[in-house]
Amino acid sequence: MEPKPDYFTPIAMTTINTHPTIDELKDQIKKLNSKAGQMKMDLHDIAEGLPTDLDKLPEISARTYNIYCELRDLKQQLKILETNP
């Protein structure tokens, strides 16, 4: 009879980097800037087409808001890291 697997034993532990480097933050900001720009253009397109895509407006505006909040937070982190290396 085969032993039953122990599902509570972790297979591997990964290290989570809770303190990104300046270069990592710059890379994240660059990628997020691109996504944010696309979200802004999508939101603009929906606004121009109103009332046609009215149902899409809440979701797209919320996603756009969230991505810009994340971008703001990353830029604040970068500024802190650059002033206190």
Buried (B, 14 or more C-beta within 10 A) or exposed (E): EEEEEEEEEEEEEEEEEEEBEEEEBBEBBEEBBEBBEEBBEBBEEBEEEEEEEEEBBEEBBEBBEEBBEBBEEBBEBBEEBEEEE
